[in-house]
Amino acid sequence: MRRHSGQRIVRGWTSLVLASALLVSLGTSVRAKNNRIDVRYCVTHEHCESGDSCLAGTCRGRADTRVKRLFPIAVDHFVIDGLGENGDETAQNASNQLRYLLDMSGFFRVLSPEQIPLGASVEGVRPTTIDFQSWSNKGAHAIIKGGISAKGADHIELRLYLYMTETWERVDLVRDRQTVATNSSSSMAIAVARWADGLVTNMTGKGGSFSTPIVYSQGPRSFGPREIHVMDVLGKQRRQVTHNGRVNILPSWTIDGRVAYTTIGARTTHLYVEKQTLSTYPMMNIGADFHPDGQRVALSLSKDGDTEIYVLNVKTGSIEQRLTNRRSTDTSPSWSPDGKRLVFVSDRISGMPQIHIMNQDGSGMTKIPQTGGYNTSPDWSPLGEEIAYCSMVDGGRFDIFISNLRTRSVRRLTRSRSNRAPSFSPDGRYVAFSSNRTGSYQLWLMTARGENPRQLTDWAGHFFSPNWATPSAH
């Protein structure tokens, strides 16, 4: 069986792409206002310019965060071998998790289990055992076959294979075979998420983010003590970082994957990294964001009166530079992906918090395009062109907006109850945030266009300040 070596546009796409390419060759194309070609059609990533990817027959730039449904995909029941009475539950959980992640990605329309062909129960994971026509008749353009088997006394091997129903070909993905601990549901969930990320990478040319952890603060009430926790997007792999019963806020990630946070004390706030102090200057030490080089951290200190932004040495905690110096409150620094600029919050112009950017040495301060008079919690997209923030709107609640630095446009992502603390995913396609739209503040996920919102947590208490780990931290 010949292996599939790259992305294939299935079913009607090939004809569409060829017809569109013919129109372009004949001088017909979609043009922008400046009369340059705005659309380039493709079949594989190789047909696009360097750094671009092929998605749904169209070349997309690196900064393009649009999520578009590609094709219907089916996840078959997993084949079980040698796992005893717990095998059925393990296999069912894994297949359900995979369906959930693929649907949540926004790139696939996942067929329900009821749409699986009747004869699928006797199929295996090899192509010679699969009735591709039956799957195609059900509307599936691709099938995911899975197998779970015992591997020694303490481990399970998870096998996941992707087949295209039109070509009967298997698409080779990374992590087609993974070994996890027998009694670890969290390890199985992470393995499934890693494979789903590989599928998204193969089909879109840009890596996925579902296997990357999120850190957050959680408390029994919307005020008072909070502890710092880490979880995956499925909520299976959870770890509590702090256990001090105090107010722990604004968690972030070091470049090597450790969790930083601020603990509020009686007279001061200190910055910690995994329970070890990093910054203990008088008064406030708050809002840390680590430079991409891993050697520096930007945060706000109020040791001299006003709250200003400083850069500290990560190893020693010593001050390397003071970036702001005026009678105003400057907080919430966030580095640009290349580490050459920072976005931050300041009330220096109107006395109300607004979003500004500056160079890494504190020069070139300017206000970014934004709406609203009270804006906070900026997060710089890993793709470089966009900054998410939250703005106070009707009646004192908050909604999330994105400012595009290139087009100088602003788009609103949320309109339901109060939504705070946006955090971009490592691939820039999604935004995690805290919202009380269902009652208490819970963690949610949506695309960077504000579409396909999904609730990540549904547990007792309130959840705040999600922060997605960077690929280097993970």
N, C-alpha and C positions, 0 to 999 in steps of 0.2 A: 504494500500500500504506500503510495507516494505521500510524503509528509507535507503539510502546509507550512510554508516558511515565513509567512507574514500576514498582514491583514488582507482579508478578502471581502469585497463589498458583495453581499449576497442578494440573490433574486433580482428585483427590478433595478437595482442600483447600477449594474454594469451597463445596461442599455441607456440609462439616464446619463451616466458619466460620458459614454461614448458619443451620445447625441449632443451633449453640452460641449464636449471637446471639439466636435465637428463645427458647431456654431462659432466657437472661438476662432477656429482655424479659418473660417469664412469671413471673419471680421465682426461677428456678433458676440458681445460680451456684456456683462454687467459692469457699469462704470460709476465711479464716484463723482462728486461735484467738481473735483479738479481734473476730471477727464482721464484719470488713470484706471487701469483694470482693477476692480475691487474684489473679484472672485476668480479663484484658480481651482479648476476641477482636478480630481485625482482618483486613483484606484488604490494605491498603496502610499505609504509615507515617502517612498523614494521619489514620487512624482512632485513632491513639494520642495520648496527651498530649504536650505539648511536651518535647522532649529524649528521649522514648522512641522505640523502633523496633519495626517489625512483623517478627517472625521466626517462620516456620512457623505462621502464623495466630494468634499470641499477642503482645500488646504486652510488650516487655521494657524494663526500666529501663536507664539509662546504665551503671550499675555491674554489669549482668548479663553475666557472662563465659561463660555456657554456649554450647557449640558443638554444634549439632544438625544432622544430615543433612537437607537440604532436599528434594532430588529427584535422580534419575539424570540425568547429563549426558554428552554424547558430544563428543569432539574429533575432527573429521574430518581426513583427510590434507590438508595445505596445497597450494593451487594455486601453481605456480611459473611465473614468466614472465621470461625473458631473463637467467637467472643462470648459464647454462653448466653444466659438469660438477659444480660445487660446490653447485648449487641443491638437489639432492635431500638432501644431508647437512644443509644449513642448515635446510631445512624440517622434516626428521625430528627434528633436535635441538630445534627450537622447539616442535613439537607434543608431544614427550615431556616437555619442561620444563613446559609448560602442564598436561598431565595430572598430573604429579607435584605441582605446586603446588595444584591444585584438590583432589586427594585429601588432601594434607597439611593443607589448611585444615580438614578435618573437616565441611565444609558440603555436600559433594557426593559421590555415589557415581558414580565415573567409569567409563564403559563401556570395556572393553578394546578394542584395535585389532581383535581377532578378531570383535567384535560389530558392527562397521561393516557396513551393508548392502552387498551386492555391487554394486548399481547406483550407489553413491556415487562411484565412480571417474570417472563421466562428469558429475557435478554440478559446478556452479560455486559462487560465493559469493553469487550473487543469489537471492532467494526463488523466482523463476520457474523456476529450474533444479533446485530441491530437491524430492525425493519425501518430503514430511513424513510420510506414512503409513508408509513403510518404516522410517523412523527410530523412529516411535512403536511399531511392531510389535516393534522390538528393545528396547523399554523405555526409550528416551530421552525425557525430558520437555523437554529443551533440547539444541540443537546449537550447537557453535562451529565456524564456517567460517573458514578462514584463507587468506590469499594473501601471497606474497612475490614482489616484482618489483624489477628493477634501476631505480635512480633516479640517473641520471648515471653517471659512471665510478667513483665511490668510495662510493656509498651504496645501501642497500636500503630499500624501503618495506615495512613489515609491516602487514597489514590483518587485523583480527580482528572477527568479527561474531557476535552471539548471537541465535539464533532459538528461539522456543517452538514445539514441535511441535503443540500443541493449537490454537493460534490462528494459526499460520503468520506470526507477527509478529516483527519484529526489535526487540530491546531496544537502544536507543541508550545507549552507554557512552562515558565519556571515553577518550581515547587509542585510538579505533578505528583510527586511522592513525598510525603512528610511523615516523620515519626514523632508521636506524642506519648506522654505518660498515660497509662491505662485509666487511672482514676482522676484525671484532671480535665474537667469540662472546660476550664479556662484555656488550657493549652490547645484543646481541640478547636475552640472558637477562634483563637489567634491563627491557627493553621488554616482554617477556612477563610479568614479575612485576608491572609497573605496571598492565598490563591486567587481570591476575588480581585485583589489589587493587581496581580499579574495579568488577569483577564482584561481589566480596564486599560492597563498599560499596552497590551498587545493591540487592542482595538482602537485606541485613541492616540497612541504615540507618547503619552505622558503618564507618569506613575500615579497609582492610586494612593489613598490615605487611610483606608479603613483598618489597617493593622497598626496604625500609629496611636499611641495613648493620649488621653486628655487628662489634665490635672484641674482640680476645682476645689472650692471650699464649700462645706456643708454644715448647716446648723439646724437645731430643732425649730427655731423661729427666724423671722426675717431680720432680727437684730440679736445681739448678744453673742455668746461663744460659737465659734465655728472651727471645725477641724479640716485639714487638708487631705484630699484623697486623689487617687489616680485610678482611671478605668479605661477600658477599650470601648469602642462605639457600640458594642453589643451588651456592655454592662456585665460581662462575665469575669473579666480579669480585674478585680478591684483590690486596691491596697490603700490602707490608711497610713498617712505619713506622720501626722502629729497626733499626740494623745495627751495634750497638756490642759485641756479644758478651758483654754483662753480664746481670745479672738484672733484667729489666724486668717489672713486675707491676702489677696492679690498674688496667687501662686504663678510661677513661671518656670522655665526650663534652662538649665545650663547647657552648653554645647555638648558636654559629655553625658547628658541624660539624667542629671540629678535635679531634684525639685527645690526651688528657692521660694521663700514666702516671708511675709512680714507678720510678726507677732506683736500685738498691742499690749503694752504693760500699763502700770499705774501712772507712770510719769514719762515714759518714752516708748518708742517702737523700735524693735531691732530686726535686722534682716538676717535670715537663716538660710543655709543650704543643707538640707537633710539633717536638721537638728544641730548643725554646727554654725556658730555665729560668723557672719561675714562683715556686717557693718553695724557698729554700736555707737555711733556718734550721738551727742545729746539731742533730745527731742525726736523728730521723725526720721526714720530710715525706711523708705517706702517706694513701691512701684518699680522693681528691678526688671531690666531687660538686658540680656547678655549679647554682646557683640559677636558677629559671625566668626571672628578670629579666636573666640573662647578665652581671650586674655583680659577683656575689659567688661565692665557692667555699668550701665547707666541707671541712675535712680534719683529720687528726690530726697534732699536733706534739708532740715530746718535748723541746723545747729547755730546759724548766725542770725536768726530772726525770720526773715522771709523764707518761703519754701522755694528752693532753687534746684536745678538739675546739675548733677556732678557725674564724672566718670571715675570709677574706682578700679584698682588692680584686683583681679579675681583671686589671686593667690594670697595677697597680703592684706587686702581691704583698705589699703592706703589710697588717698585721693590723688588722681593723676591730673584732673582738670575740672575746673568749674565752667560750665557752659552758659549759664544764665546769671545775670547780676543786675537786677533792678527791683524796684519796690512793687512786686507782683507775685502771684502764686503760680509757679511753673511745676507741673507734675506729669505723670504718666508717659514717660519717654518710651518710644518703640523704634528700634533700628530699622533702616531700610535693608533689603536683602543683601546689597553689596557693602553695607556697613559705612557708607560715606555720608549718610544723612540720618536725622532723627525726626520723628513726628512727636509732638507733645501738646499738652493742654496749658493754656495761659489765659489769665484775665487782664493782661497788660494793656489792651486797647480800650475795652468798654467796661471793665470791672466784672464782666461775666465770662465764664470759661469758653474759649474758642480753640480750634485746632490750628496749630502752626507747624512748620517744618524749619529745620536749620541744618547747616553743614555739621560734620562731626567735630569741628573745632569751635562751634558756637556762632559762626558767622552766617550771613545770608538768611536771617530769620524772615519768614514770610507766612502770611495766613493762607491756608489752602481754600479752594472753593468749597463752600458748605452752606447749608440752610439751618435756620434756628439760631436762637440767641443764647442757648445753654447747651454746649456740646462737650462730651467727655469720652473717655475710654477708646482712644484711637488704636488701631492695629494695622500695620503695614503689610499688604499682601506680599507673599513670597515671589510673586511675578513682577513686582516692582512698580506698576502703574497706578494701583488703587490703594486707598486707605479707608477702612471701615471705622465708623464711630457711632455713638448713640446721641440722640438729641432730644431734649425735652419738648414734648408737643402738647396736644390738647389736655388741659386739666392736670398738668404736672406729671403725666406718664412719659415713658421714653420709647422711642422707636429707633431702629437701626438704619443708617444711611451709608452709602459708599461714594466717595469722592474720587473721580478719575483725574489724575494729575496731567495726563496727556491731552484729553479732550476738554478738561476743565468743566466737566458736567457732574451732576449729583443725582443719584437715583435712590429711591426709598425702597427698603426691603421688607419692612414689617408694618402692619396696621392693626394688630390685635393686642389689646391690653398693653402691658409694659414689657419692653424687651431691652436687655442690657448686655454689656460686656461682649462684643463680637470678637471672635478669634478665627482667623483664616486657617483652613487645612493646609498641610504642606504642599499640596498641588495647586492651591489657590482656587479650587472649584467650589468649595463649600465653606460655610461659616457656622461655627458653633456659638451658641449664645444662651443666656438665661432669660426665661420668660415666665410670667404668672398667668398666662392665657388659660390654664386649666385650674387655677386656684393658687396653690403655692408656687414659689419659684422653682422651676425644673430646668434641666438642660435640654436644649433643642438643637437640631441641625437643619440647615436649608442650603440651597445652592447660592452661589455668589450673586445670582440674579433674583434671589428672594423666593424661589420656587421650591416645590416638593418638601415642605417642612415636615420634620419627623421628631417625635419626642424621644430623647435618649434615656431619660430617667423617669421613673414613676414610683418613687419611694417616699417614705415619710420624711418630713423636714423640708428645708429650702436649700437650693443649690445655686452657687454664684461663681462668677469669674472663671469660666472655662478657658483653658489655655492649651492649644494643640501643640504637641511636641514637634520640633523640627526634625527632618530626616536624619541630620547629624546627631541629634539628641537621642533618637530612637535606635 
